[in-house]
Amino acid sequence: MAADDPVALNSAGLRALGAGDAATAVALLTRAVAADRESALLWFNLATAHGAAGDRAAELTALDAALDREPYFSHALFAKGYHLETAGDMAGALEMYTRLVAALDPAEQHGPGFTAGIAHARQLLADASARVATNLDAALGEARAAIDPADRLRFDHCVDIGLGRRRVYHHQPLVLAYPYLPEDQFFDRRHFPWLAQLEAATPVIRAELAALLAAGDAGFAPYVAYPPGVPVNQWAGLNHSDAWAAQFLIQHGIPNDTLRARCPGTAAVLDGLPLFDCPGRGPVAFFSLLKPRTRIPPHTGATNIRTIIHLPLIVPTGCSFRVGNETRAWVEGEAFAFDDTIEHEADNPTDELRAVLIIDTWNPHLSMVERDLLRRYVAALNASGAELKAFDPR
């Protein structure tokens, strides 16, 4: 065997290891590493041989050498974590397991042994997180109890993110991205003092919607309506389906006078609200119907310069709405505001219809100067022919 052939030496070393001859495996794999000192895989195999031979110090040295060359080598991360765990260094083991979980490729297939190892690492991390959570609750409980939940929301989410209980979601606008805006999933109601005015009109709005539905001639149409030849992606199940249907009182700033005449109370309420007055794009106001056993898949909207408002009108028990990492149940007559450029989805798993009035307003974090500049910007885009996309799932 050529002394400088690392591939042959590695193959022979692994055969010796498989045959239970750890000493020969160490000798062969040491030669392989000497022939190719930059191969993380060879160092990992040598570490495995040292472990089989009972030389834990040499095993750890070889694992460190493997990770020096390939810091996200998942098998080496697990092996070092397990080495530290069995040595009683739980803090070090948890650090390695944290790096392991972060390095895993979801698409990568693993053998049953390594899959079991990953599950073991995840369980230890979950147990450690639960212990830390218990300690934090004890240490912070009295201080948190004295603060209004709305005022401590960001702090609570910070703790949840640190404990791995909450994933961070970001803006993903499809068309117009405005930088440096806070990534509020659901906005604080205090930004929209007029929501109470909208909620007070719920009985009138709901009655007018009920009359439309009873008449059956209001022109509700599929909300998702891609033309032929356009990739529909996650919308395949809803494209041109009235399972998710809408009828617009205002669409991209253009009033539907016929529908407004049939819903005068709703129209009057909308006329008194500070809606998203952006030329060619807003405001928008429409009734959204979600039929029984229908789910709207995860998606994001066009731009974060606006805020979407839902006023639930007809909500059977069991319906839900998720924005980012927060899921809420719609409550009839209780409006909420959210950023639709953060991934969101809706579900009606019941046997009844769900109906919501959806409107848009400006993102509350934009100044009046910025809003005026954005109106001018969008108007200039429209005039130049670079109009924003007409299809705008929310």
Secondary structure, DSSP 8 states (H G I E B T S, - for coil): --TT-HHHHHHHHHHHHHTT-HHHHHHHHHHHHHH-TT-HHHHHHHHHHHHHHT-HHHHHHHHHHHHHH-TT-HHHHHHHHHHHHHTT-HHHHHHHHHHHHHH--TT----HHHHHHHHHHHHHHHHHHHHHHHHHHHHHHHHHHTS-TTTTHHHHHHHHHHTTSS-------SSB--TT----SB--GGG-TTHHHHHHTHHHHHHHHHHHHHHT-S--EES----TTS--GGGTTTTT-TTEEEEEEEETTEE-HHHHHH-HHHHHHHHTS-----TTT---EEEEEE-TTEEEEEE--SBTTEEEEEEEEE--TT-EEEETTEEE---TT--EEE-TTS-EEEEE-SSS-EEEEEEEEE-TTS-HHHHHHHHHHHHHHHHHT----S----
